[in-house]
Amino acid sequence: MPHVHNGAKVLVTGASGFIGSWVVRYLLERDYVVRAAVRSPEKGEYMKRLHESYGDYFEYVVVPDASTSGAFDDVLEGIDAVEHHAAPITDDPDDFVDAAISGTTSLMESILRYGRSVKRVIVTSSGAALVEPTKEPGYVYTEADWGDYSVREVQLKGAKADTVQKYRASKTLAERAAWDFVDAHKDKITWDLVTVLPTIMVGPQVYGPVIHQTESLQDVNYSNQLLYNSILHERSPSDIGGNWVDVRDVAEIHVDLLEKRSAAGERYIVSAGVHSWQELYDLLNASIPPIEGIPRGEFGNYTRGRPPYVFSSLKVIKLLGFRFRALGESARDAITSIRERGF
């Protein structure tokens, strides 16, 4: 497969989201040309102002609903690679699965028909696509795992399935749909596929500074909301912490994988490790400069609150030689950026 290099033109879907906005920034910093797909002109103009120093290296296109068939037909001209981060547009958990699958397959159908110069497609999946609740505590997830338990739950219970299981099933089936699409059309496809799976506890546990458009705390990504609420309201030591990763590391790995020829056709877990809430409190209280208003908890009590399973990033670390940011830095930067926005 031809090499994707800086100077190439990359379509970023979900570009105005938490992860997508950072992927756009890192692409621009490495001299890529970015076409950002956003849901509204307002979001596009916000991103244009955010990246105005890059001039013609940045442009945006409006794609109101990524799950609509043909939604990307008209935005692939001249595109060398695709970074897919768009999430389904639905407030109804019952629509999670269908929307997630159609959002992925719709894009790939468009690339197959109109992405004549596309060389690589990178899809943001989730650690949710790996999780099997029946695993023993301490289980270490790798890229060989698939979250079939949640798929079976949704198939069995339908609309009555738990919302968490619907979410996990949607991530599992959407990623599988991507791999199945590539396999089904391998005689016609001229590009390769890579999937990236940020770590989770319940949803993607991705911390770090916010640069995307936010009008209220509700516009901040779920994980940072969880983090911020944990300092507003002290958590019990028995509350489960999370597997976590910094958004900047997720974005940088996305761009690194774009450039790595040998990354083709593989899944990559992206996780910096696990934490309890007490560990996070201790790190934030030791931060320099200090951060006001951090709960004290029970200093040094890490015997409770760590998640029951772990995600291994050994594969991506070996491939890229990557070093993840520290938890204290990630949490500090997240909290600071939220407070700077007046929330």
C-alpha positions as CSV (number, residue, x, y, z in Angstrom):
1,M,0.0,0.0,0.0
2,P,1.4,3.5,-0.9
3,H,2.8,5.5,2.0
4,V,0.6,8.2,3.6
5,H,2.9,11.1,4.4
6,N,2.7,14.7,5.6
7,G,1.5,16.9,2.8
8,A,-1.3,14.4,2.1
9,K,-4.9,15.4,2.4
10,V,-6.9,13.8,5.2
11,L,-10.7,13.7,5.7
12,V,-11.5,13.8,9.4
13,T,-15.1,12.8,10.3
14,G,-16.4,13.8,13.7
15,A,-13.8,16.6,13.5
16,S,-15.5,18.9,16.0
17,G,-15.6,16.3,18.7
18,F,-13.2,15.8,21.6
19,I,-10.9,13.3,19.9
20,G,-11.5,14.5,16.4
21,S,-10.5,18.1,17.2
22,W,-7.1,16.9,18.6
23,V,-6.5,14.7,15.6
24,V,-7.1,17.7,13.3
25,R,-4.6,19.7,15.4
26,Y,-1.9,17.1,15.2
27,L,-2.4,16.6,11.5
28,L,-2.0,20.3,10.9
29,E,1.1,20.4,13.1
30,R,2.7,17.7,10.9
31,D,1.9,19.6,7.7
32,Y,-1.1,17.5,6.5
33,V,-4.0,19.2,4.7
34,V,-7.2,18.6,6.6
35,R,-10.8,18.5,5.3
36,A,-12.9,18.4,8.5
37,A,-16.4,16.9,8.3
38,V,-18.7,18.6,10.8
39,R,-22.4,18.6,11.5
40,S,-23.2,22.3,11.2
41,P,-21.7,25.5,9.7
42,E,-21.4,26.8,13.3
43,K,-19.1,24.0,14.3
44,G,-17.1,24.4,11.1
45,E,-16.6,28.1,11.7
46,Y,-15.5,27.5,15.2
47,M,-12.9,25.0,14.0
48,K,-11.8,27.4,11.2
49,R,-11.1,30.1,13.8
50,L,-9.4,27.6,16.1
51,H,-7.0,26.7,13.2
52,E,-6.8,30.0,11.4
53,S,-3.0,30.1,11.6
54,Y,-2.9,27.1,9.2
55,G,-4.7,29.0,6.4
56,D,-5.5,26.8,3.4
57,Y,-4.2,23.7,5.1
58,F,-7.6,23.6,6.8
59,E,-11.1,23.4,5.3
60,Y,-14.4,22.1,6.5
61,V,-17.4,20.4,5.0
62,V,-20.9,20.0,6.5
63,V,-22.2,16.5,6.8
64,P,-25.3,16.7,9.0
65,D,-25.8,12.9,9.5
66,A,-22.9,10.5,8.9
67,S,-25.2,7.5,9.1
68,T,-27.1,8.6,6.0
69,S,-26.3,6.6,2.8
70,G,-24.2,8.7,0.5
71,A,-23.4,11.3,3.2
72,F,-19.7,11.3,2.2
73,D,-20.0,10.9,-1.6
74,D,-19.2,14.5,-2.3
75,V,-16.3,15.1,0.1
76,L,-13.8,12.5,-1.0
77,E,-12.3,14.1,-4.0
78,G,-8.5,14.4,-3.6
79,I,-8.5,12.7,-0.2
80,D,-5.5,10.5,0.5
81,A,-6.6,9.1,3.9
82,V,-9.6,9.1,6.2
83,E,-9.7,9.4,10.0
84,H,-13.2,8.3,11.1
85,H,-14.4,9.6,14.5
86,A,-18.0,10.5,13.9
87,A,-20.4,9.0,16.4
88,P,-24.1,8.1,15.8
89,I,-26.6,11.0,16.0
90,T,-29.2,9.5,18.4
91,D,-30.5,10.2,21.9
92,D,-32.3,6.9,21.9
93,P,-30.3,4.0,23.2
94,D,-32.5,1.7,21.1
95,D,-30.9,3.2,18.0
96,F,-27.3,2.8,19.1
97,V,-26.5,-0.3,17.2
98,D,-28.1,0.5,13.9
99,A,-26.8,4.0,13.8
100,A,-23.3,2.9,14.7
101,I,-23.2,0.3,12.0
102,S,-24.7,2.5,9.3
103,G,-22.4,5.3,10.2
104,T,-19.4,3.1,9.5
105,T,-20.7,1.2,6.4
106,S,-22.1,4.4,4.8
107,L,-18.6,6.0,4.9
108,M,-16.9,2.9,3.5
109,E,-19.4,2.6,0.7
110,S,-18.7,6.2,-0.2
111,I,-14.9,5.6,-0.1
112,L,-15.3,2.5,-2.3
113,R,-17.2,4.5,-4.9
114,Y,-15.5,7.9,-4.7
115,G,-12.3,7.6,-2.7
116,R,-10.1,7.0,-5.7
117,S,-6.9,8.3,-4.0
118,V,-7.5,7.0,-0.5
119,K,-4.7,4.8,0.8
120,R,-5.6,4.3,4.5
121,V,-8.8,4.4,6.6
122,I,-8.4,4.7,10.4
123,V,-11.6,4.0,12.4
124,T,-12.0,5.0,16.1
125,S,-13.6,2.0,17.7
126,S,-13.6,1.6,21.5
127,G,-12.4,-0.7,24.3
128,A,-16.2,-1.3,24.6
129,A,-15.8,-3.6,21.6
130,L,-13.6,-5.9,23.7
131,V,-15.3,-6.2,27.0
132,E,-16.7,-9.6,28.2
133,P,-18.3,-9.2,31.7
134,T,-17.9,-12.9,32.3
135,K,-14.0,-12.6,32.4
136,E,-12.3,-13.2,35.7
137,P,-11.1,-10.1,37.7
138,G,-7.6,-9.1,36.6
139,Y,-8.2,-10.2,33.0
140,V,-5.9,-8.4,30.6
141,Y,-7.7,-7.5,27.3
142,T,-5.8,-7.6,24.0
143,E,-6.7,-7.0,20.4
144,A,-7.7,-10.7,20.1
145,D,-10.8,-10.0,22.3
146,W,-14.3,-9.2,21.1
147,G,-17.3,-8.1,23.2
148,D,-19.7,-10.8,22.0
149,Y,-21.5,-10.9,25.4
150,S,-23.1,-7.5,24.8
151,V,-24.0,-8.5,21.2
152,R,-25.8,-11.6,22.5
153,E,-27.6,-9.5,25.2
154,V,-29.0,-7.1,22.6
155,Q,-30.0,-9.9,20.3
156,L,-31.7,-11.7,23.1
157,K,-33.4,-8.7,24.8
158,G,-33.7,-6.2,22.1
159,A,-35.0,-2.8,23.3
160,K,-35.1,-4.2,26.9
161,A,-31.3,-4.7,27.0
162,D,-29.4,-2.6,29.4
163,T,-28.1,0.8,27.9
164,V,-24.5,-0.1,28.7
165,Q,-24.9,-3.4,26.8
166,K,-26.4,-1.6,23.8
167,Y,-23.5,0.8,23.8
168,R,-20.9,-1.9,23.9
169,A,-22.8,-4.0,21.3
170,S,-22.9,-0.9,19.0
171,K,-19.1,-0.5,19.2
172,T,-18.5,-4.2,18.7
173,L,-20.8,-4.5,15.7
174,A,-19.7,-1.2,14.1
175,E,-16.1,-2.3,14.2
176,R,-16.9,-5.8,12.9
177,A,-18.9,-4.2,10.1
178,A,-15.8,-2.3,9.1
179,W,-13.6,-5.4,8.9
180,D,-16.4,-7.4,7.2
181,F,-16.7,-4.6,4.6
182,V,-13.0,-4.7,3.8
183,D,-13.1,-8.5,3.5
184,A,-16.2,-8.6,1.4
185,H,-14.7,-6.0,-1.1
186,K,-11.1,-7.0,-1.0
187,D,-10.9,-7.5,-4.7
188,K,-12.0,-3.8,-5.3
189,I,-10.5,-2.0,-2.4
190,T,-7.2,-0.1,-3.0
191,W,-6.9,1.1,0.7
192,D,-6.2,-0.6,4.0
193,L,-8.0,-0.4,7.3
194,V,-6.7,0.3,10.9
195,T,-8.9,0.5,14.0
196,V,-8.0,2.3,17.2
197,L,-9.6,1.3,20.5
198,P,-9.3,3.9,23.3
199,T,-9.6,2.4,26.8
200,I,-12.9,2.4,28.8
201,M,-14.5,1.8,32.1
202,V,-18.2,2.2,31.1
203,G,-17.7,4.6,28.2
204,P,-14.4,5.7,26.6
205,Q,-12.3,6.9,29.6
206,V,-10.3,9.6,27.7
207,Y,-9.1,12.6,29.7
208,G,-7.2,15.7,28.8
209,P,-7.7,19.4,27.7
210,V,-10.7,20.5,25.8
211,I,-10.3,22.4,22.6
212,H,-13.6,21.6,20.8
213,Q,-16.6,23.9,21.0
214,T,-18.4,23.8,24.3
215,E,-21.2,26.1,25.6
216,S,-21.7,24.3,28.9
217,L,-20.3,21.4,31.0
218,Q,-22.8,19.1,29.2
219,D,-20.8,19.7,25.9
220,V,-17.6,18.4,27.5
221,N,-16.9,14.8,26.7
222,Y,-18.3,12.2,29.1
223,S,-15.0,11.1,30.7
224,N,-13.9,14.6,31.5
225,Q,-17.3,15.3,33.0
226,L,-16.8,12.2,35.1
227,L,-13.4,13.4,36.2
228,Y,-14.6,17.0,36.9
229,N,-17.6,15.7,38.9
230,S,-15.2,13.6,41.0
231,I,-13.5,16.7,42.3
232,L,-16.7,18.6,42.9
233,H,-18.1,15.7,44.9
234,E,-15.6,13.5,46.6
235,R,-15.9,9.8,45.8
236,S,-15.9,6.9,48.1
237,P,-12.7,4.8,48.1
238,S,-14.9,1.9,47.0
239,D,-16.0,3.7,43.8
240,I,-14.4,2.1,40.8
241,G,-11.9,4.3,39.0
242,G,-11.0,3.5,35.4
243,N,-8.7,2.4,32.6
244,W,-7.7,5.8,31.1
245,V,-5.7,7.5,28.4
246,D,-5.0,11.2,27.4
247,V,-6.8,12.6,24.4
248,R,-3.5,14.0,23.0
249,D,-2.0,10.5,23.1
250,V,-5.0,9.1,21.3
251,A,-4.7,11.7,18.6
252,E,-0.9,11.4,18.2
253,I,-1.2,7.7,17.9
254,H,-3.9,8.1,15.2
255,V,-1.5,10.2,13.2
256,D,1.5,7.9,13.8
257,L,-0.6,4.9,12.6
258,L,-1.5,6.9,9.5
259,E,2.2,7.1,8.6
260,K,3.3,3.6,9.6
261,R,3.1,1.3,6.6
262,S,3.3,-1.9,8.7
263,A,0.2,-0.8,10.8
264,A,-2.1,-1.9,8.0
265,G,-4.9,-4.4,8.7
266,E,-4.6,-4.3,12.5
267,R,-6.5,-3.3,15.7
268,Y,-4.7,-1.2,18.3
269,I,-5.7,-0.7,21.9
270,V,-4.7,2.7,23.3
271,S,-4.6,2.7,27.1
272,A,-2.2,4.4,29.6
273,G,-3.2,2.2,32.5
274,V,-5.7,2.0,35.4
275,H,-6.4,4.3,38.4
276,S,-8.4,4.5,41.5
277,W,-10.0,7.9,42.4
278,Q,-7.7,8.1,45.5
279,E,-4.6,7.9,43.2
280,L,-6.0,10.7,41.1
281,Y,-6.7,12.8,44.2
282,D,-3.2,12.3,45.5
283,L,-1.6,13.3,42.2
284,L,-3.7,16.4,41.8
285,N,-3.0,17.5,45.3
286,A,0.7,17.2,44.6
287,S,0.4,19.1,41.4
288,I,2.7,22.1,40.8
289,P,1.3,24.7,40.5
290,P,-1.4,23.5,43.0
291,I,-5.0,23.1,41.9
292,E,-7.6,24.5,44.3
293,G,-10.5,22.5,45.6
294,I,-9.3,18.9,45.1
295,P,-10.7,16.4,47.6
296,R,-8.2,14.8,50.0
297,G,-9.8,11.4,50.5
298,E,-7.7,8.8,52.3
299,F,-4.2,9.6,51.2
300,G,-2.3,6.6,49.9
301,N,-5.3,4.2,50.2
302,Y,-5.1,2.4,46.8
303,T,-6.4,-1.0,48.0
304,R,-9.9,-0.3,46.7
305,G,-11.3,1.3,43.6
306,R,-9.1,-0.1,40.8
307,P,-11.1,-1.5,37.8
308,P,-11.5,-5.2,37.6
309,Y,-9.8,-5.5,34.2
310,V,-6.9,-4.1,32.3
311,F,-6.3,-3.1,28.6
312,S,-2.9,-3.9,27.1
313,S,-1.3,-1.3,24.8
314,L,1.8,-3.5,24.3
315,K,1.0,-3.9,20.6
316,V,1.0,-0.1,19.8
317,I,3.9,0.6,22.2
318,K,6.1,-2.0,20.3
319,L,5.1,-0.7,16.9
320,L,5.5,3.0,17.6
321,G,7.8,3.1,20.6
322,F,5.1,5.3,22.2
323,R,5.3,6.7,25.7
324,F,2.0,7.7,27.3
325,R,1.5,10.9,29.4
326,A,1.2,10.6,33.1
327,L,-2.2,10.5,34.9
328,G,-1.5,13.6,37.0
329,E,-0.6,15.7,33.9
330,S,-3.7,14.5,32.0
331,A,-6.1,15.1,34.8
332,R,-4.6,18.5,35.7
333,D,-4.8,19.7,32.1
334,A,-8.4,18.5,31.8
335,I,-9.6,20.2,35.0
336,T,-7.7,23.4,34.1
337,S,-9.1,23.7,30.6
338,I,-12.7,23.1,31.9
339,R,-12.3,25.8,34.6
340,E,-10.8,28.2,32.1
341,R,-14.1,27.9,30.2
342,G,-16.0,29.0,33.2
343,F,-17.8,25.7,34.0
